[in-house]
Amino acid sequence: MSWKKVGLILAAIVAVHAVVLFRILPKERKSPVETPPAKTENEVSVPKEDEVKPPAPPPSEPPPEPAPAMKRLAPWDYRGQGVLPADIAKHSARARSGILVDLESRKVLWSKDPRRPVAVASLTKLMTALLVAEKMHHDRNWRWNTPLKVSKNVVNVERSCVLGMKEGEYYAVGELMQSMIINSHNDSAVMLAENVSGSVEEFVRAMNRRGGELGMTGLNFNSPNGLPQGKKRINSFASAEDISHICEALIQYSKVMELCTMRSAQLHTGKKVYSHNNLLLGPTKRQPKRRPVPGIIGFKTGFTNAAGCCLAFGVKRNGRTVIGCVTGFPSALDRDNFCREIIEWAYRKKP
């Protein structure tokens, strides 16, 4: 092959490459958008603040409650009350007020100033629990595992028996109910109130309005938790009869009643809450003979200096249910001993 032919072949090859480059390079120049580099294996996408979804901690979702909201409650029958044995009657003198009723017959078995409005401390939380239970029954967006965000108002609740939540944290409705009913945490009650009604003030109005709808005459709540309010330390008031009717309304909500009988519960944070209700609890070093009351179904304790030691309780044995409430005892031991005695007395009586 001559050198002339070799030169022609090389010239043809160069011409072909030039045409190819001419067609490719302009297309690359026309694209003004840079392609982002591919993510490496260890890179993590950080969501924007408004894209972060709240957690949904336990408890898990139970089946819907079958019970409707109750209308006006039938009054208790005060006719034919029993006479307490002398030793039990002596202990009843330490109570400010109280009532014991047979739920099925609606007969009052014993009472002491049952319609007298008195400070009831954390027994106030029973009405808070009722409004929460009723909201869950009627609002599909409110369930036991619905997460709620802690507000500044919740964090600023008086540091007296509080869960100690931090602003911006999330807790499920069921956890707040555990905290409020089992351990009587005051900030949990406020957080539930805010989320049920939009504000504590509106929730308190709903508490008193609901009590009136149910036929209660002696209540005047000023908080969702029973803590004294304002510089004058004004208390929430209710009668023993009012509290017993709130308990009657709560009985239809099985999940709430389950919480009322729990000795402890663990929240998603790992923190445990413990019950103060000695009628649920077993022996201790200080009280080695203490045993749980057979058939106890709830409800809860209450204490402030103004209210004294209060207790609402329910017991079911052999198909018969009794509900009671006592207020104003000077000590928890006096209160608990009297309640144990009057419960046993009630079940010795014929219905």
Buried (B, 14 or more C-beta within 10 A) or exposed (E): EEEEEEEEEEEEEEEEEEEEEEEEEEEEEEEEEEEEEEEEEEEEEEEEEEEEEBEBBBBEEBEEBEBEBBEEBEEBEBEEBBEBEEEBEEBBEBBBBBBBBBBEEEBBBBBBBBBBBBBBBBBBBBBBBBBBBBBBBEEEEBBBBBBBBBBEBBBEBBEEBBBEBEEEBBBBBBBBBBBBBBBBBBBBBBBBBBBBBEEBEEBBEBBBEBBEEBBBEBBBBBBBBBBBBEEEEBBBBBBBBBBBBBBBBBBBBEBBBBBBBBEEBEBBEEEEBEBBBBBBBEEEEEEEEBEBBEBBBBBBBBBBEBBBBBBBBBBBBEEBBBBBBBBBBEEBEBBBBBBBBBBEBBBEEEE
